[in-house]
């Protein structure tokens, strides 16, 4: 019957193991957050570049159409 009872030493070992796992988990979560943030920053920069190129193309086309209309009229 006493085999199923935890001693103070067993509880301390379990607490130490849980603390170690918690620290490891904190480090892993921090690394994942940092990696996700870097990936998101890269995607946002790419999206900004593509949007700038598209808007520039629309502006050039619009100015071309406007100058053609001014010449015709």
PDB file as gemmi writes it, atoms N, CA and C in Angstrom:
CRYST1    1.000    1.000    1.000  90.00  90.00  90.00 P 1                      
ATOM      1  N   UNK A   1       0.806  -1.181   0.000  1.00  0.00           N  
ATOM      2  CA  UNK A   1       0.000   0.000   0.000  1.00  0.00           C  
ATOM      3  C   UNK A   1       0.862   1.264   0.000  1.00  0.00           C  
ATOM      4  N   UNK A   2       1.981   1.238   0.632  1.00  0.00           N  
ATOM      5  CA  UNK A   2       2.852   2.412   0.660  1.00  0.00           C  
ATOM      6  C   UNK A   2       3.582   2.605  -0.664  1.00  0.00           C  
ATOM      7  N   UNK A   3       3.552   1.635  -1.553  1.00  0.00           N  
ATOM      8  CA  UNK A   3       4.208   1.780  -2.854  1.00  0.00           C  
ATOM      9  C   UNK A   3       3.522   2.830  -3.716  1.00  0.00           C  
ATOM     10  N   UNK A   4       2.260   3.074  -3.505  1.00  0.00           N  
ATOM     11  CA  UNK A   4       1.535   4.020  -4.340  1.00  0.00           C  
ATOM     12  C   UNK A   4       1.592   5.443  -3.794  1.00  0.00           C  
ATOM     13  N   UNK A   5       2.187   5.655  -2.645  1.00  0.00           N  
ATOM     14  CA  UNK A   5       2.293   6.995  -2.076  1.00  0.00           C  
ATOM     15  C   UNK A   5       3.593   7.657  -2.528  1.00  0.00           C  
ATOM     16  N   UNK A   6       3.503   8.945  -2.842  1.00  0.00           N  
ATOM     17  CA  UNK A   6       4.691   9.687  -3.266  1.00  0.00           C  
ATOM     18  C   UNK A   6       5.387  10.257  -2.040  1.00  0.00           C  
ATOM     19  N   UNK A   7       6.686  10.142  -2.048  1.00  0.00           N  
ATOM     20  CA  UNK A   7       7.465  10.718  -0.953  1.00  0.00           C  
ATOM     21  C   UNK A   7       7.779  12.177  -1.286  1.00  0.00           C  
ATOM     22  N   UNK A   8       8.322  12.862  -0.301  1.00  0.00           N  
ATOM     23  CA  UNK A   8       8.695  14.257  -0.499  1.00  0.00           C  
ATOM     24  C   UNK A   8       9.736  14.364  -1.614  1.00  0.00           C  
ATOM     25  N   UNK A   9      10.637  13.416  -1.652  1.00  0.00           N  
ATOM     26  CA  UNK A   9      11.672  13.389  -2.694  1.00  0.00           C  
ATOM     27  C   UNK A   9      11.038  13.205  -4.075  1.00  0.00           C  
ATOM     28  N   UNK A  10      10.037  12.335  -4.172  1.00  0.00           N  
ATOM     29  CA  UNK A  10       9.352  12.128  -5.456  1.00  0.00           C  
ATOM     30  C   UNK A  10       8.656  13.406  -5.915  1.00  0.00           C  
ATOM     31  N   UNK A  11       8.005  14.079  -5.003  1.00  0.00           N  
ATOM     32  CA  UNK A  11       7.302  15.314  -5.341  1.00  0.00           C  
ATOM     33  C   UNK A  11       8.296  16.392  -5.791  1.00  0.00           C  
ATOM     34  N   UNK A  12       9.431  16.477  -5.119  1.00  0.00           N  
ATOM     35  CA  UNK A  12      10.447  17.457  -5.509  1.00  0.00           C  
ATOM     36  C   UNK A  12      10.994  17.145  -6.895  1.00  0.00           C  
ATOM     37  N   UNK A  13      11.219  15.877  -7.195  1.00  0.00           N  
ATOM     38  CA  UNK A  13      11.696  15.492  -8.533  1.00  0.00           C  
ATOM     39  C   UNK A  13      10.664  15.830  -9.597  1.00  0.00           C  
ATOM     40  N   UNK A  14       9.403  15.561  -9.301  1.00  0.00           N  
ATOM     41  CA  UNK A  14       8.340  15.874 -10.261  1.00  0.00           C  
ATOM     42  C   UNK A  14       8.247  17.383 -10.471  1.00  0.00           C  
ATOM     43  N   UNK A  15       8.320  18.157  -9.390  1.00  0.00           N  
ATOM     44  CA  UNK A  15       8.296  19.622  -9.509  1.00  0.00           C  
ATOM     45  C   UNK A  15       9.474  20.129 -10.331  1.00  0.00           C  
ATOM     46  N   UNK A  16      10.654  19.576 -10.107  1.00  0.00           N  
ATOM     47  CA  UNK A  16      11.841  19.986 -10.856  1.00  0.00           C  
ATOM     48  C   UNK A  16      11.668  19.655 -12.336  1.00  0.00           C  
ATOM     49  N   UNK A  17      11.122  18.493 -12.614  1.00  0.00           N  
ATOM     50  CA  UNK A  17      10.906  18.088 -14.017  1.00  0.00           C  
ATOM     51  C   UNK A  17       9.877  19.004 -14.685  1.00  0.00           C  
ATOM     52  N   UNK A  18       8.810  19.311 -13.976  1.00  0.00           N  
ATOM     53  CA  UNK A  18       7.780  20.207 -14.530  1.00  0.00           C  
ATOM     54  C   UNK A  18       8.366  21.594 -14.768  1.00  0.00           C  
ATOM     55  N   UNK A  19       9.174  22.094 -13.846  1.00  0.00           N  
ATOM     56  CA  UNK A  19       9.817  23.401 -14.028  1.00  0.00           C  
ATOM     57  C   UNK A  19      10.725  23.398 -15.251  1.00  0.00           C  
ATOM     58  N   UNK A  20      11.488  22.320 -15.423  1.00  0.00           N  
ATOM     59  CA  UNK A  20      12.368  22.213 -16.588  1.00  0.00           C  
ATOM     60  C   UNK A  20      11.580  22.177 -17.884  1.00  0.00           C  
ATOM     61  N   UNK A  21      10.492  21.425 -17.895  1.00  0.00           N  
ATOM     62  CA  UNK A  21       9.655  21.363 -19.093  1.00  0.00           C  
ATOM     63  C   UNK A  21       8.989  22.699 -19.379  1.00  0.00           C  
ATOM     64  N   UNK A  22       8.599  23.401 -18.341  1.00  0.00           N  
ATOM     65  CA  UNK A  22       7.981  24.711 -18.513  1.00  0.00           C  
ATOM     66  C   UNK A  22       8.977  25.710 -19.095  1.00  0.00           C  
ATOM     67  N   UNK A  23      10.215  25.691 -18.621  1.00  0.00           N  
ATOM     68  CA  UNK A  23      11.251  26.586 -19.163  1.00  0.00           C  
ATOM     69  C   UNK A  23      11.532  26.251 -20.625  1.00  0.00           C  
ATOM     70  N   UNK A  24      11.610  24.956 -20.928  1.00  0.00           N  
ATOM     71  CA  UNK A  24      11.844  24.523 -22.302  1.00  0.00           C  
ATOM     72  C   UNK A  24      10.691  24.971 -23.202  1.00  0.00           C  
ATOM     73  N   UNK A  25       9.475  24.837 -22.716  1.00  0.00           N  
ATOM     74  CA  UNK A  25       8.311  25.256 -23.485  1.00  0.00           C  
ATOM     75  C   UNK A  25       8.317  26.760 -23.712  1.00  0.00           C  
ATOM     76  N   UNK A  26       8.693  27.530 -22.701  1.00  0.00           N  
ATOM     77  CA  UNK A  26       8.777  28.982 -22.856  1.00  0.00           C  
ATOM     78  C   UNK A  26       9.784  29.370 -23.936  1.00  0.00           C  
ATOM     79  N   UNK A  27      10.926  28.702 -23.941  1.00  0.00           N  
ATOM     80  CA  UNK A  27      11.949  28.991 -24.952  1.00  0.00           C  
ATOM     81  C   UNK A  27      11.431  28.647 -26.341  1.00  0.00           C  
ATOM     82  N   UNK A  28      10.788  27.497 -26.480  1.00  0.00           N  
ATOM     83  CA  UNK A  28      10.264  27.078 -27.784  1.00  0.00           C  
ATOM     84  C   UNK A  28       9.175  28.037 -28.272  1.00  0.00           C  
ATOM     85  N   UNK A  29       8.291  28.457 -27.381  1.00  0.00           N  
ATOM     86  CA  UNK A  29       7.244  29.396 -27.781  1.00  0.00           C  
ATOM     87  C   UNK A  29       7.840  30.735 -28.207  1.00  0.00           C  
ATOM     88  N   UNK A  30       8.864  31.194 -27.505  1.00  0.00           N  
ATOM     89  CA  UNK A  30       9.524  32.443 -27.883  1.00  0.00           C  
ATOM     90  C   UNK A  30      10.156  32.319 -29.266  1.00  0.00           C  
ATOM     91  N   UNK A  31      10.811  31.178 -29.537  1.00  0.00           N  
ATOM     92  CA  UNK A  31      11.425  30.961 -30.848  1.00  0.00           C  
ATOM     93  C   UNK A  31      10.372  30.914 -31.949  1.00  0.00           C  
ATOM     94  N   UNK A  32       9.251  30.244 -31.687  1.00  0.00           N  
ATOM     95  CA  UNK A  32       8.186  30.164 -32.684  1.00  0.00           C  
ATOM     96  C   UNK A  32       7.569  31.532 -32.948  1.00  0.00           C  
ATOM     97  N   UNK A  33       7.361  32.322 -31.898  1.00  0.00           N  
ATOM     98  CA  UNK A  33       6.825  33.670 -32.081  1.00  0.00           C  
ATOM     99  C   UNK A  33       7.770  34.520 -32.915  1.00  0.00           C  
ATOM    100  N   UNK A  34       9.064  34.408 -32.638  1.00  0.00           N  
ATOM    101  CA  UNK A  34      10.051  35.197 -33.383  1.00  0.00           C  
ATOM    102  C   UNK A  34      10.078  34.769 -34.850  1.00  0.00           C  
ATOM    103  N   UNK A  35      10.056  33.453 -35.092  1.00  0.00           N  
ATOM    104  CA  UNK A  35      10.065  32.951 -36.472  1.00  0.00           C  
ATOM    105  C   UNK A  35       8.801  33.389 -37.212  1.00  0.00           C  
ATOM    106  N   UNK A  36       7.653  33.314 -36.545  1.00  0.00           N  
ATOM    107  CA  UNK A  36       6.403  33.727 -37.170  1.00  0.00           C  
ATOM    108  C   UNK A  36       6.419  35.214 -37.485  1.00  0.00           C  
ATOM    109  N   UNK A  37       6.955  36.006 -36.552  1.00  0.00           N  
ATOM    110  CA  UNK A  37       7.035  37.446 -36.764  1.00  0.00           C  
ATOM    111  C   UNK A  37       7.930  37.766 -37.962  1.00  0.00           C  
ATOM    112  N   UNK A  38       9.071  37.083 -38.084  1.00  0.00           N  
ATOM    113  CA  UNK A  38       9.970  37.319 -39.211  1.00  0.00           C  
ATOM    114  C   UNK A  38       9.305  36.924 -40.525  1.00  0.00           C  
ATOM    115  N   UNK A  39       8.591  35.803 -40.505  1.00  0.00           N  
ATOM    116  CA  UNK A  39       7.917  35.347 -41.721  1.00  0.00           C  
ATOM    117  C   UNK A  39       6.830  36.342 -42.114  1.00  0.00           C  
ATOM    118  N   UNK A  40       6.083  36.825 -41.129  1.00  0.00           N  
ATOM    119  CA  UNK A  40       5.013  37.779 -41.400  1.00  0.00           C  
ATOM    120  C   UNK A  40       5.596  39.096 -41.912  1.00  0.00           C  
ATOM    121  N   UNK A  41       6.700  39.546 -41.326  1.00  0.00           N  
ATOM    122  CA  UNK A  41       7.337  40.778 -41.792  1.00  0.00           C  
ATOM    123  C   UNK A  41       7.783  40.643 -43.244  1.00  0.00           C  
ATOM    124  N   UNK A  42       8.324  39.477 -43.589  1.00  0.00           N  
ATOM    125  CA  UNK A  42       8.751  39.243 -44.971  1.00  0.00           C  
ATOM    126  C   UNK A  42       7.588  39.264 -45.933  1.00  0.00           C  
ATOM    127  N   UNK A  43       6.496  38.651 -45.536  1.00  0.00           N  
ATOM    128  CA  UNK A  43       5.318  38.638 -46.409  1.00  0.00           C  
ATOM    129  C   UNK A  43       4.728  40.027 -46.569  1.00  0.00           C  
ATOM    130  N   UNK A  44       4.701  40.793 -45.487  1.00  0.00           N  
ATOM    131  CA  UNK A  44       4.171  42.150 -45.582  1.00  0.00           C  
ATOM    132  C   UNK A  44       5.047  43.027 -46.469  1.00  0.00           C  
ATOM    133  N   UNK A  45       6.355  42.861 -46.379  1.00  0.00           N  
ATOM    134  CA  UNK A  45       7.266  43.635 -47.227  1.00  0.00           C  
ATOM    135  C   UNK A  45       7.062  43.274 -48.692  1.00  0.00           C  
ATOM    136  N   UNK A  46       6.878  41.986 -48.974  1.00  0.00           N  
ATOM    137  CA  UNK A  46       6.636  41.546 -50.348  1.00  0.00           C  
ATOM    138  C   UNK A  46       5.311  42.100 -50.863  1.00  0.00           C  
ATOM    139  N   UNK A  47       4.296  42.057 -50.024  1.00  0.00           N  
ATOM    140  CA  UNK A  47       2.995  42.590 -50.411  1.00  0.00           C  
ATOM    141  C   UNK A  47       3.071  44.084 -50.676  1.00  0.00           C  
ATOM    142  N   UNK A  48       3.811  44.803 -49.852  1.00  0.00           N  
ATOM    143  CA  UNK A  48       3.972  46.247 -50.039  1.00  0.00           C  
ATOM    144  C   UNK A  48       4.680  46.546 -51.365  1.00  0.00           C  
ATOM    145  N   UNK A  49       5.706  45.761 -51.681  1.00  0.00           N  
ATOM    146  CA  UNK A  49       6.437  45.967 -52.932  1.00  0.00           C  
ATOM    147  C   UNK A  49       5.531  45.719 -54.136  1.00  0.00           C  
ATOM    148  N   UNK A  50       4.761  44.631 -54.090  1.00  0.00           N  
ATOM    149  CA  UNK A  50       3.864  44.318 -55.207  1.00  0.00           C  
ATOM    150  C   UNK A  50       2.790  45.380 -55.374  1.00  0.00           C  
ATOM    151  N   UNK A  51       2.251  45.853 -54.260  1.00  0.00           N  
ATOM    152  CA  UNK A  51       1.223  46.886 -54.312  1.00  0.00           C  
ATOM    153  C   UNK A  51       1.788  48.186 -54.878  1.00  0.00           C  
ATOM    154  N   UNK A  52       3.001  48.532 -54.490  1.00  0.00           N  
ATOM    155  CA  UNK A  52       3.644  49.742 -55.008  1.00  0.00           C  
ATOM    156  C   UNK A  52       3.854  49.642 -56.516  1.00  0.00           C  
ATOM    157  N   UNK A  53       4.287  48.472 -56.989  1.00  0.00           N  
ATOM    158  CA  UNK A  53       4.478  48.289 -58.427  1.00  0.00           C  
ATOM    159  C   UNK A  53       3.159  48.397 -59.182  1.00  0.00           C  
ATOM    160  N   UNK A  54       2.114  47.797 -58.634  1.00  0.00           N  
ATOM    161  CA  UNK A  54       0.812  47.861 -59.309  1.00  0.00           C  
ATOM    162  C   UNK A  54       0.279  49.293 -59.342  1.00  0.00           C  
ATOM    163  N   UNK A  55       0.376  49.994 -58.230  1.00  0.00           N  
ATOM    164  CA  UNK A  55      -0.102  51.373 -58.206  1.00  0.00           C  
ATOM    165  C   UNK A  55       0.715  52.253 -59.148  1.00  0.00           C  
ATOM    166  N   UNK A  56       2.008  52.007 -59.213  1.00  0.00           N  
ATOM    167  CA  UNK A  56       2.845  52.759 -60.151  1.00  0.00           C  
ATOM    168  C   UNK A  56       2.427  52.504 -61.588  1.00  0.00           C  
ATOM    169  N   UNK A  57       2.135  51.255 -61.901  1.00  0.00           N  
ATOM    170  CA  UNK A  57       1.670  50.922 -63.254  1.00  0.00           C  
ATOM    171  C   UNK A  57       0.344  51.576 -63.579  1.00  0.00           C  
ATOM    172  N   UNK A  58      -0.560  51.592 -62.634  1.00  0.00           N  
ATOM    173  CA  UNK A  58      -1.860  52.241 -62.849  1.00  0.00           C  
ATOM    174  C   UNK A  58      -1.677  53.739 -63.040  1.00  0.00           C  
ATOM    175  N   UNK A  59      -0.795  54.342 -62.268  1.00  0.00           N  
ATOM    176  CA  UNK A  59      -0.558  55.778 -62.411  1.00  0.00           C  
ATOM    177  C   UNK A  59       0.037  56.111 -63.778  1.00  0.00           C  
ATOM    178  N   UNK A  60       0.983  55.315 -64.235  1.00  0.00           N  
ATOM    179  CA  UNK A  60       1.601  55.550 -65.550  1.00  0.00           C  
ATOM    180  C   UNK A  60       0.562  55.406 -66.643  1.00  0.00           C  
ATOM    181  N   UNK A  61      -0.256  54.357 -66.536  1.00  0.00           N  
ATOM    182  CA  UNK A  61      -1.302  54.158 -67.548  1.00  0.00           C  
ATOM    183  C   UNK A  61      -2.304  55.308 -67.513  1.00  0.00           C  
ATOM    184  N   UNK A  62      -2.686  55.728 -66.320  1.00  0.00           N  
ATOM    185  CA  UNK A  62      -3.642  56.834 -66.203  1.00  0.00           C  
ATOM    186  C   UNK A  62      -3.093  58.131 -66.770  1.00  0.00           C  
ATOM    187  N   UNK A  63      -1.830  58.423 -66.491  1.00  0.00           N  
ATOM    188  CA  UNK A  63      -1.216  59.643 -67.048  1.00  0.00           C  
ATOM    189  C   UNK A  63      -1.115  59.563 -68.563  1.00  0.00           C  
ATOM    190  N   UNK A  64      -0.831  58.369 -69.071  1.00  0.00           N  
ATOM    191  CA  UNK A  64      -0.766  58.204 -70.523  1.00  0.00           C  
ATOM    192  C   UNK A  64      -2.121  58.433 -71.171  1.00  0.00           C  
ATOM    193  N   UNK A  65      -3.160  57.888 -70.586  1.00  0.00           N  
ATOM    194  CA  UNK A  65      -4.509  58.075 -71.125  1.00  0.00           C  
ATOM    195  C   UNK A  65      -4.922  59.551 -71.023  1.00  0.00           C  
ATOM    196  N   UNK A  66      -4.611  60.176 -69.890  1.00  0.00           N  
ATOM    197  CA  UNK A  66      -4.955  61.583 -69.693  1.00  0.00           C  
ATOM    198  C   UNK A  66      -4.234  62.480 -70.697  1.00  0.00           C  
ATOM    199  N   UNK A  67      -2.941  62.229 -70.907  1.00  0.00           N  
ATOM    200  CA  UNK A  67      -2.206  63.075 -71.860  1.00  0.00           C  
ATOM    201  C   UNK A  67      -2.699  62.849 -73.284  1.00  0.00           C  
ATOM    202  N   UNK A  68      -3.123  61.630 -73.621  1.00  0.00           N  
ATOM    203  CA  UNK A  68      -3.676  61.351 -74.945  1.00  0.00           C  
ATOM    204  C   UNK A  68      -4.995  62.101 -75.123  1.00  0.00           C  
ATOM    205  N   UNK A  69      -5.837  62.093 -74.084  1.00  0.00           N  
ATOM    206  CA  UNK A  69      -7.105  62.817 -74.164  1.00  0.00           C  
ATOM    207  C   UNK A  69      -6.882  64.320 -74.315  1.00  0.00           C  
ATOM    208  N   UNK A  70      -5.882  64.852 -73.621  1.00  0.00           N  
ATOM    209  CA  UNK A  70      -5.594  66.293 -73.720  1.00  0.00           C  
ATOM    210  C   UNK A  70      -5.142  66.639 -75.142  1.00  0.00           C  
ATOM    211  N   UNK A  71      -4.339  65.791 -75.741  1.00  0.00           N  
ATOM    212  CA  UNK A  71      -3.863  66.053 -77.110  1.00  0.00           C  
ATOM    213  C   UNK A  71      -5.000  65.963 -78.125  1.00  0.00           C  
ATOM    214  N   UNK A  72      -5.895  64.995 -77.922  1.00  0.00           N  
ATOM    215  CA  UNK A  72      -6.995  64.801 -78.857  1.00  0.00           C  
ATOM    216  C   UNK A  72      -8.017  65.946 -78.754  1.00  0.00           C  
ATOM    217  N   UNK A  73      -8.289  66.363 -77.544  1.00  0.00           N  
ATOM    218  CA  UNK A  73      -9.291  67.426 -77.377  1.00  0.00           C  
ATOM    219  C   UNK A  73      -8.606  68.761 -77.562  1.00  0.00           C  
TER     220      UNK A  73                                                      
END                                                                             
